[in-house]
Amino acid sequence: MEDDPDKKKKVGETLLLLIERMDEVEKSELLGNAFRSYLCRKINYEEFFRMGRAIDRCIVADLKFVHNYERATDAFPDAAFDLSSCGLIEMVGMPTIRTESSRNQYKITDYGELFINCVLR
């Protein structure tokens, strides 16, 4: 970023906008982890921005739960909706016959794995 003042400005503005939107204190730490991954070149700018948006849009408890979605069922439909809309998990199965105990099945996406490794670990 030091060599590109425009990129430096863009990244700084993005970071400030994301910080300003944080509605839970823990989200700042998660965003810091994503930013560190960006600075260490583990992720690119687009991935950093997408991670920031996921942190902004989801509840911290749901984000910390994302690693449990590998072959998991939709025990918490609201969490699954938010996590899937951010691209962290994806639906892999839906019951043919819906009962009260039947649930959709989800798995972690490749982007979700990247999120876990860069933000949650």
N, CA, C and O of each residue as an XYZ file, in Angstrom:
484
protein
N       0.813     -1.196      0.000
C       0.000      0.000      0.000
C       0.856      1.260      0.000
O       0.427      2.298     -0.505
N       2.051      1.183      0.555
C       2.925      2.362      0.612
C       3.258      2.889     -0.776
O       3.441      4.092     -0.960
N       3.338      1.990     -1.753
C       3.703      2.384     -3.109
C       2.533      2.935     -3.913
O       2.733      3.520     -4.977
N       1.315      2.754     -3.413
C       0.130      3.178     -4.159
C      -0.762      4.042     -3.253
O      -1.595      3.508     -2.521
N      -0.596      5.359     -3.298
C      -1.368      6.251     -2.418
C      -2.879      6.141     -2.624
O      -3.640      6.277     -1.666
N      -3.323      5.899     -3.857
C      -4.762      5.770     -4.104
C      -5.324      4.527     -3.416
O      -6.393      4.565     -2.807
N      -4.583      3.429     -3.525
C      -5.023      2.191     -2.875
C      -4.992      2.356     -1.356
O      -5.889      1.886     -0.656
N      -3.966      3.017     -0.860
C      -3.840      3.259      0.578
C      -5.053      4.047      1.078
O      -5.622      3.726      2.121
N      -5.442      5.076      0.329
C      -6.595      5.890      0.699
C      -7.874      5.058      0.656
O      -8.695      5.137      1.569
N      -8.047      4.265     -0.393
C      -9.234      3.431     -0.558
C      -9.368      2.424      0.592
O     -10.451      2.257      1.151
N      -8.276      1.763      0.936
C      -8.290      0.778      2.025
C      -8.586      1.474      3.352
O      -9.368      0.965      4.155
N      -7.976      2.618      3.586
C      -8.217      3.371      4.818
C      -9.665      3.802      4.944
O     -10.262      3.677      6.014
N     -10.232      4.307      3.861
C     -11.636      4.729      3.883
C     -12.564      3.547      4.114
O     -13.533      3.651      4.866
N     -12.269      2.426      3.470
C     -13.079      1.218      3.653
C     -13.029      0.769      5.104
O     -14.059      0.438      5.690
N     -11.841      0.756      5.682
C     -11.669      0.347      7.071
C     -12.460      1.261      8.010
O     -13.137      0.778      8.918
N     -12.378      2.562      7.798
C     -13.115      3.506      8.646
C     -14.621      3.320      8.519
O     -15.336      3.346      9.520
N     -15.106      3.133      7.298
C     -16.541      2.918      7.105
C     -17.016      1.646      7.796
O     -18.082      1.623      8.410
N     -16.221      0.594      7.690
C     -16.599     -0.665      8.336
C     -16.588     -0.531      9.856
O     -17.495     -1.022     10.529
N     -15.575      0.126     10.395
C     -15.490      0.321     11.847
C     -16.687      1.124     12.338
O     -17.271      0.816     13.377
N     -17.042      2.140     11.592
C     -18.163      2.998     11.969
C     -19.474      2.225     12.047
O     -20.349      2.576     12.839
N     -19.623      1.191     11.247
C     -20.861      0.421     11.190
C     -20.949     -0.665     12.267
O     -22.018     -1.243     12.463
N     -19.856     -0.952     12.962
C     -19.838     -2.034     13.939
C     -20.851     -1.777     15.054
O     -20.870     -0.703     15.655
N     -21.694     -2.781     15.322
C     -22.702     -2.646     16.365
C     -22.431     -3.553     17.570
O     -23.224     -3.596     18.510
N     -21.328     -4.264     17.537
C     -20.893     -5.085     18.669
C     -19.397     -4.862     18.836
O     -18.662     -4.804     17.850
N     -18.944     -4.737     20.075
C     -17.537     -4.450     20.347
C     -16.624     -5.535     19.781
O     -15.559     -5.228     19.245
N     -17.026     -6.786     19.894
C     -16.195     -7.898     19.410
C     -15.965     -7.854     17.905
O     -14.985     -8.410     17.410
N     -16.855     -7.199     17.182
C     -16.711     -7.129     15.729
C     -15.442     -6.378     15.339
O     -14.839     -6.681     14.309
N     -15.033     -5.411     16.142
C     -13.809     -4.660     15.839
C     -12.594     -5.580     15.852
O     -11.699     -5.446     15.018
N     -12.567     -6.507     16.794
C     -11.463     -7.470     16.858
C     -11.471     -8.377     15.632
O     -10.419     -8.653     15.055
N     -12.652     -8.839     15.235
C     -12.754     -9.694     14.049
C     -12.314     -8.930     12.800
O     -11.600     -9.467     11.953
N     -12.745     -7.680     12.695
C     -12.335     -6.855     11.560
C     -10.827     -6.644     11.577
O     -10.186     -6.651     10.526
N     -10.258     -6.457     12.767
C      -8.806     -6.331     12.893
C      -8.081     -7.578     12.412
O      -7.023     -7.482     11.790
N      -8.642     -8.741     12.695
C      -8.054     -9.996     12.219
C      -8.089    -10.061     10.693
O      -7.122    -10.488     10.062
N      -9.206     -9.635     10.107
C      -9.312     -9.619      8.641
C      -8.302     -8.641      8.054
O      -7.652     -8.941      7.052
N      -8.169     -7.479      8.671
C      -7.237     -6.466      8.179
C      -5.791     -6.963      8.282
O      -4.983     -6.731      7.382
N      -5.474     -7.643      9.378
C      -4.136     -8.223      9.539
C      -3.864     -9.236      8.431
O      -2.766     -9.271      7.876
N      -4.857    -10.054      8.110
C      -4.702    -11.039      7.028
C      -4.474    -10.342      5.699
O      -3.712    -10.827      4.862
N      -5.132     -9.205      5.502
C      -4.931     -8.428      4.273
C      -3.511     -7.861      4.229
O      -2.832     -7.942      3.205
N      -3.072     -7.286      5.349
C      -1.726     -6.709      5.394
C      -0.641     -7.772      5.213
O       0.415     -7.500      4.643
N      -0.908     -8.980      5.702
C       0.050    -10.089      5.551
C      -0.089    -10.790      4.205
O       0.585    -11.786      3.943
N      -0.962    -10.268      3.359
C      -1.195    -10.789      2.008
C      -1.748    -12.218      1.985
O      -1.513    -12.972      1.041
N      -2.482    -12.572      3.038
C      -3.176    -13.864      3.029
C      -4.462    -13.759      2.216
O      -4.948    -14.747      1.667
N      -5.003    -12.544      2.148
C      -6.214    -12.282      1.369
C      -6.007    -11.005      0.567
O      -5.161    -10.177      0.905
N      -6.791    -10.854     -0.501
C      -6.702     -9.627     -1.299
C      -7.728     -8.602     -0.806
O      -8.476     -8.864      0.136
N      -7.754     -7.444     -1.447
C      -8.650     -6.370     -1.015
C     -10.112     -6.787     -1.089
O     -10.879     -6.524     -0.163
N     -10.501     -7.431     -2.177
C     -11.895     -7.855     -2.330
C     -12.304     -8.813     -1.217
O     -13.397     -8.695     -0.664
N     -11.430     -9.759     -0.888
C     -11.727    -10.704      0.190
C     -11.806     -9.988      1.530
O     -12.669    -10.307      2.348
N     -10.918     -9.023      1.769
C     -10.978     -8.229      3.001
C     -12.302     -7.491      3.086
O     -12.956     -7.497      4.129
N     -12.701     -6.855      1.989
C     -13.950     -6.102      1.975
C     -15.144     -7.025      2.215
O     -16.047     -6.684      2.979
N     -15.155     -8.187      1.568
C     -16.245     -9.155      1.765
C     -16.288     -9.650      3.204
O     -17.370     -9.827      3.764
N     -15.129     -9.875      3.805
C     -15.091    -10.309      5.198
C     -15.617     -9.208      6.115
O     -16.344     -9.479      7.072
N     -15.245     -7.976      5.817
C     -15.757     -6.846      6.597
C     -17.270     -6.751      6.512
O     -17.940     -6.487      7.511
N     -17.807     -6.966      5.314
C     -19.269     -6.938      5.132
C     -19.932     -8.083      5.897
O     -20.999     -7.896      6.481
N     -19.318     -9.255      5.900
C     -19.880    -10.387      6.644
C     -19.881    -10.089      8.141
O     -20.858    -10.369      8.835
N     -18.792     -9.526      8.628
C     -18.698     -9.167     10.043
C     -19.767     -8.138     10.380
O     -20.405     -8.221     11.430
N     -19.961     -7.174      9.497
C     -20.969     -6.136      9.707
C     -22.376     -6.716      9.731
O     -23.181     -6.331     10.579
N     -22.686     -7.622      8.831
C     -24.059     -8.093      8.641
C     -24.499     -9.190      9.602
O     -25.697     -9.374      9.816
N     -23.559     -9.916     10.180
C     -23.904    -11.049     11.037
C     -23.671    -10.728     12.508
O     -22.922     -9.815     12.856
N     -24.325    -11.495     13.349
C     -24.122    -11.392     14.791
C     -22.851    -12.168     15.136
O     -22.594    -13.228     14.564
N     -22.058    -11.643     16.066
C     -20.776    -12.266     16.426
C     -20.951    -13.727     16.809
O     -20.170    -14.573     16.372
N     -21.946    -14.038     17.606
C     -22.169    -15.431     18.023
C     -22.389    -16.335     16.813
O     -21.919    -17.472     16.798
N     -23.099    -15.840     15.800
C     -23.321    -16.629     14.582
C     -22.017    -16.819     13.817
O     -21.750    -17.906     13.305
N     -21.209    -15.775     13.737
C     -19.923    -15.868     13.033
C     -19.013    -16.890     13.707
O     -18.318    -17.648     13.031
N     -19.017    -16.910     15.033
C     -18.169    -17.859     15.759
C     -18.687    -19.283     15.618
O     -17.953    -20.241     15.861
N     -19.951    -19.422     15.225
C     -20.584    -20.725     15.072
C     -20.388    -21.298     13.673
O     -20.687    -22.469     13.440
N     -19.893    -20.494     12.745
C     -19.832    -20.908     11.341
C     -19.044    -22.205     11.138
O     -19.377    -22.988     10.248
N     -18.019    -22.442     11.935
C     -17.230    -23.671     11.765
C     -18.034    -24.928     12.082
O     -17.637    -26.024     11.688
N     -19.147    -24.791     12.781
C     -19.997    -25.938     13.111
C     -20.951    -26.316     11.990
O     -21.705    -27.279     12.131
N     -20.941    -25.592     10.890
C     -21.889    -25.858      9.823
C     -21.433    -26.940      8.851
O     -22.170    -27.262      7.919
N     -20.260    -27.503      9.033
C     -19.843    -28.587      8.153
C     -20.753    -29.784      8.399
O     -20.742    -30.392      9.469
N     -21.531    -30.096      7.388
C     -22.512    -31.184      7.442
C     -23.505    -31.006      8.591
O     -24.014    -31.988      9.132
N     -23.774    -29.773      8.955
C     -24.714    -29.492     10.043
C     -26.110    -29.263      9.491
O     -26.303    -29.054      8.293
N     -27.063    -29.305     10.384
C     -28.431    -28.988      9.980
C     -28.754    -27.576     10.437
O     -28.067    -26.998     11.279
N     -29.778    -27.060      9.882
C     -30.187    -25.696     10.151
C     -30.928    -25.627     11.485
O     -32.157    -25.554     11.515
N     -30.181    -25.650     12.578
C     -30.792    -25.583     13.899
C     -31.239    -24.154     14.216
O     -32.154    -23.946     15.013
N     -30.596    -23.188     13.595
C     -30.908    -21.785     13.823
C     -31.139    -21.110     12.475
O     -30.204    -20.562     11.893
N     -32.373    -21.142     11.972
C     -32.642    -20.651     10.613
C     -32.206    -19.214     10.370
O     -31.727    -18.905      9.279
N     -32.354    -18.327     11.343
C     -31.951    -16.935     11.145
C     -30.448    -16.821     10.956
O     -29.980    -16.060     10.110
N     -29.693    -17.574     11.741
C     -28.234    -17.562     11.604
C     -27.842    -18.127     10.244
O     -26.959    -17.589      9.576
N     -28.488    -19.197      9.840
C     -28.164    -19.812      8.550
C     -28.442    -18.839      7.408
O     -27.665    -18.762      6.457
N     -29.534    -18.105      7.496
C     -29.863    -17.140      6.450
C     -28.780    -16.069      6.343
O     -28.310    -15.775      5.244
N     -28.378    -15.484      7.470
C     -27.345    -14.443      7.450
C     -26.010    -14.986      6.957
O     -25.354    -14.359      6.124
N     -25.607    -16.137      7.461
C     -24.321    -16.714      7.078
C     -24.290    -17.115      5.607
O     -23.269    -16.959      4.938
N     -25.411    -17.633      5.107
C     -25.435    -18.014      3.693
C     -25.513    -16.782      2.797
O     -24.946    -16.785      1.704
N     -26.202    -15.730      3.234
C     -26.277    -14.519      2.401
C     -24.920    -13.827      2.294
O     -24.688    -13.058      1.361
N     -24.034    -14.093      3.232
C     -22.672    -13.544      3.182
C     -21.697    -14.488      2.485
O     -20.523    -14.156      2.321
N     -22.173    -15.658      2.077
C     -21.340    -16.600      1.342
C     -20.480    -17.498      2.207
O     -19.587    -18.174      1.697
N     -20.733    -17.518      3.516
C     -19.910    -18.334      4.410
C     -20.334    -19.795      4.428
O     -19.504    -20.684      4.615
N     -21.617    -20.040      4.235
C     -22.141    -21.408      4.161
C     -23.074    -21.490      2.958
O     -23.516    -20.470      2.428
N     -23.366    -22.723      2.533
C     -24.325    -22.903      1.443
C     -25.190    -24.118      1.727
O     -24.744    -25.081      2.351
N     -26.422    -24.062      1.266
C     -27.346    -25.163      1.472
C     -26.958    -26.317      0.548
O     -26.705    -26.117     -0.640
N     -26.915    -27.512      1.104
C     -26.591    -28.695      0.304
C     -27.720    -29.721      0.302
O     -27.692    -30.678     -0.472
N     -28.700    -29.525      1.159
C     -29.808    -30.460      1.194
C     -31.031    -29.842      1.819
O     -30.955    -29.057      2.764
N     -32.165    -30.226      1.258
C     -33.445    -29.750      1.772
C     -34.357    -30.964      1.896
O     -34.440    -31.768      0.968
N     -35.039    -31.109      3.021
C     -35.904    -32.282      3.180
C     -36.998    -32.332      2.113
O     -37.587    -31.308      1.764
N     -37.258    -33.519      1.610
C     -38.296    -33.682      0.602
C     -39.675    -33.510      1.240
O     -40.571    -32.877      0.680
N     -39.809    -34.085      2.409
C     -41.051    -33.935      3.168
C     -40.723    -33.128      4.416
O     -39.898    -33.533      5.235
N     -41.364    -32.015      4.543
C     -41.086    -31.094      5.647
C     -41.898    -31.494      6.876
O     -43.123    -31.599      6.816
N     -41.198    -31.715      7.993
C     -41.842    -31.942      9.290
C     -41.276    -30.926     10.260
O     -40.376    -30.165      9.905
N     -41.788    -30.901     11.477
C     -41.271    -29.947     12.456
C     -39.810    -30.203     12.791
O     -39.074    -29.270     13.110
N     -39.391    -31.442     12.721
C     -38.010    -31.774     13.076
C     -37.065    -31.774     11.867
O     -35.852    -31.891     12.041
N     -37.595    -31.647     10.662
C     -36.720    -31.664      9.489
C     -36.041    -30.308      9.320
O     -36.635    -29.263      9.588
N     -34.802    -30.343      8.876
C     -34.007    -29.131      8.727
C     -33.241    -29.161      7.411
O     -32.922    -30.226      6.883
N     -32.957    -27.985      6.900
C     -32.080    -27.876      5.734
C     -30.666    -28.241      6.160
O     -30.311    -28.086      7.329
N     -29.859    -28.721      5.227
C     -28.467    -29.051      5.523
C     -27.561    -28.055      4.823
O     -27.810    -27.647      3.688
N     -26.512    -27.676      5.520
C     -25.569    -26.684      5.016
C     -24.146    -27.214      5.099
O     -23.863    -28.165      5.827
N     -23.265    -26.588      4.347
C     -21.833    -26.856      4.493
C     -21.090    -25.535      4.361
O     -21.610    -24.562      3.816
N     -19.889    -25.522      4.862
C     -19.044    -24.334      4.791
C     -18.516    -24.205      3.366
O     -18.087    -25.190      2.766
N     -18.548    -22.997      2.831
C     -18.003    -22.741      1.498
C     -16.482    -22.573      1.586
O     -15.928    -22.460      2.679
N     -15.822    -22.558      0.446
C     -14.376    -22.285      0.431
C     -14.094    -20.913      1.033
O     -13.131    -20.738      1.779
N     -14.945    -19.943      0.701
C     -14.802    -18.608      1.277
C     -15.017    -18.651      2.795
O     -14.340    -17.944      3.542
N     -15.961    -19.483      3.246
C     -16.186    -19.656      4.680
C     -14.956    -20.209      5.379
O     -14.613    -19.778      6.480
N     -14.286    -21.170      4.732
C     -13.034    -21.723      5.290
C     -11.969    -20.641      5.379
O     -11.245    -20.556      6.372
N     -11.872    -19.810      4.339
C     -10.914    -18.707      4.353
C     -11.245    -17.740      5.487
O     -10.345    -17.266      6.179
N     -12.520    -17.448      5.681
C     -12.974    -16.571      6.763
C     -12.574    -17.148      8.121
O     -12.057    -16.436      8.982
N     -12.818    -18.436      8.298
C     -12.460    -19.090      9.568
C     -10.959    -18.961      9.816
O     -10.539    -18.612     10.919
N     -10.147    -19.241      8.791
C      -8.695    -19.207      8.965
C      -8.148    -17.804      9.168
O      -7.170    -17.629      9.895
N      -8.750    -16.804      8.545
C      -8.222    -15.445      8.624
C      -8.832    -14.611      9.733
O      -8.174    -13.713     10.257
N     -10.061    -14.884     10.099
C     -10.773    -14.031     11.055
C     -10.983    -14.693     12.404
O     -10.851    -14.039     13.439
N     -11.306    -15.969     12.411
C     -11.691    -16.629     13.658
C     -10.550    -17.351     14.363
O     -10.641    -17.626     15.559
N      -9.477    -17.662     13.638
C      -8.371    -18.383     14.281
C      -7.267    -17.455     14.665
O      -6.257    -17.893     15.217
